[in-house]
Amino acid sequence: MLDDARPGPDLAGTLAALDEAELDDFTILEVLAAWERVAAWAQAGSARVLAEMLERTSGSSRHEFVVDAVAARLGLTRHAAAQHVTVAHGTSRLPEVADALAAGVVDRRKAEALIEVGRLPDDVRREVVTSLLPDAEHLTVPQIRARLRRAEIEADPEGSDARHRAARAERFVRLEPVDDAMAYLTAYLPADDAARAFAAIDDAGLAMRRAPGEARRLDECRADALTALVTGQLATGQAATGQPATGQSATELAASGRAAGGGTSPGGDVGGPVLASRSRAGIRVTVAASTLLGSDDLPAILAGHGPIPAEMARTLASDPDAVWQRLFTDPGSGVLTDLSSRAYRPSAALRAAVVARDVTCTFPGCRVPAAASSDLDHVEPFDPASDAPQTHGGNLHALCRTHHRAKTVGGWRVERDPVDGRTTWTAPTGHRFDRPPVVHGPPDEIPPYQISRDQDPPAGGLDACGRPGEGPLPPF
C-alpha cells in the first residue's frame, strides 16, 4: 500500500495515524521511506512557490534579493537560502526533476545535484537526468554527481579540459581556526594531486596504525602522518638509511619506511584492453586503452574521486614511475573480469583485478575506495573441504571494514551475479538492495576473451583482510 501511494496529504494522514510501536521491522523501514517521500513532495511545493516568486520579480531590482527574503523568513544563512533558490529555478527549467521531486523519487539534495552539477546544456542534462531517474531513488548524492560529471566529460571533453585548467589556477591551501584549540587545514587541489597526497598520508597512517602497541585510531594516525610529512619530521628519504629524524618516534619511523615504498605494485598482467595504473604515491587510475592511444576521449576513473578528463589520465600515464596492469573487460557490459584460484588468499594479480573492478566497497551507496588494503570478502564463505575454485572474481568483492562486519556479524546477506556483476544485499529486515557493477570501458567494442577457471594462482598472494579495523572481525 505504501509503495503504491502517491505522496501527498492522504499519505501523510495515513502515516500520522500509525503507531510505530506496533509495526514490525520490515514495515517500519517502509514507513520511514514513505515519510521521506512526503517530505520530498513538500519540498516540491516549496520549490514551486519560490519559482513563482522568482518569476514575479524577474527583470526588477527585487529579483537579486529574493534569496535574502528567503534567508530572513526561514532563518537560514544566505548560502542555505541560495540552495533553495537553485532548486526552485532548476525545477522550473527541468520539469523532469520537478516531477521526480513531487513524486518522492528524489529529495531536495538529489534534485539540487541533478540541476547544478557540471556544465551541461539543458538538452543534454535532460537526457542524462531521464536516464538517471529510474535509479535515482537508490542512488546517493555523490553517485548522482559522479554520473553527471562523467556525462559532462563525454559530452564536451575539450571543454572539460579547459575548465580544469582554469580551475587549477584557483588552487589554494587555507587555515581556519575552530573551537577547542583545533583548526581545519583545507586544500583545493587538482584531483590527481589530491589523490596522490592522500595516498601518501594513508600509506604512512596505515604503517603507524599497524605498529606494535599502537593505540591511536586510523584517522588519528592519518592526521599525525600529515603533520609529520608536511613539517619534515617524516620524509620518504629517511627510510633508505633507517635513521629517525630529531624527535621522530619509532612509530613514525615505521611509517617512513612504508611511505618510501609508495605501496606495492599491482602484480602481473592479465591481458585485455583496459589498463589500471598506480603512481608513486599509490593512486589508481582506470582508463580505456583506446583513450590512452588518443582514439577517443572517454572519461577515466580516479579511485576515491570518480570520473576525470582523458587528458588528465594521459598525463598520469606519462609518469615514468607508473605501474601498469592489463585487465580484461566483458565485451557486452564493459565490466572488468577476473582470474581464478583454488587458494584461500587471492593472488596479487587477482586482488588488483578485483580492486580495479569494484572501485569502491560493494555495499549499496558506500563510497569507501577499494584499495590494496581493502578487505576482499568471499561472497560464498570459503570451504576448505571443497576442491572447487572458490577464490575468483565471481566470488570475491571489495568491502570496507564496516560493511564486512555487517555481513559477518550484522545479519546482512550478500549475493553476486557472476554474469552481470550485480551485487545484491539482503538486510536483516528482509529488504533487498542492488549495487550495480562499475562500467570501465565502452561496451560492445572489446574483442572476445576466455578465462580459465582452473589455473593456479601466481606466487606472492596478499592478505585478504589487510586494513586494520576499529573492532575485531570474527573468522569468516
Sequence and secondary structure as in RCSB ss.txt:
>XXXX:A:sequence
MLDDARPGPDLAGTLAALDEAELDDFTILEVLAAWERVAAWAQAGSARVLAEMLERTSGSSRHEFVVDAVAARLG
LTRHAAAQHVTVAHGTSRLPEVADALAAGVVDRRKAEALIEVGRLPDDVRREVVTSLLPDAEHLTVPQIRARLRR
AEIEADPEGSDARHRAARAERFVRLEPVDDAMAYLTAYLPADDAARAFAAIDDAGLAMRRAPGEARRLDECRADA
LTALVTGQLATGQAATGQPATGQSATELAASGRAAGGGTSPGGDVGGPVLASRSRAGIRVTVAASTLLGSDDLPA
ILAGHGPIPAEMARTLASDPDAVWQRLFTDPGSGVLTDLSSRAYRPSAALRAAVVARDVTCTFPGCRVPAAASSD
LDHVEPFDPASDAPQTHGGNLHALCRTHHRAKTVGGWRVERDPVDGRTTWTAPTGHRFDRPPVVHGPPDEIPPYQ
ISRDQDPPAGGLDACGRPGEGPLPPF
>XXXX:A:secstr
 TTTS SSHHHHHHHHT  GGG  HHHHHHHHHHHHHHHHHHHHHHHHHHHHHHHHHTTSTTGGGHHHHHHHHHT
  HHHHHHHHHHHHHHHH HHHHHHHHTTSS HHHHHHHHHSS   HHHHHHHHHHHHHHHTTS HHHHHHHHHH
HHHHH HHHHHHHHHHHHTT EEEEEEETTTEEEEEEE  HHHHHHHHHHHHHHHHHHHHSTT  S HHHHHHHH
HHHHHHTSS TTHHHHT   TT  HHHHHHHHHHHHTS    S   SSEEEEE TT  EEEEEHHHHTTS    E
EETTTEEE HHHHHHHHT TT EEEEE B TTT  B     SSSS  HHHHHHHHHHH B SSTT   B  TTSE
EEESS   TT  S  SSGGGEEEE HHHHHHHHTSS EEEE TTT  EEEE TTS EEEE     S TT S    
  SS    S    TB S  SS     
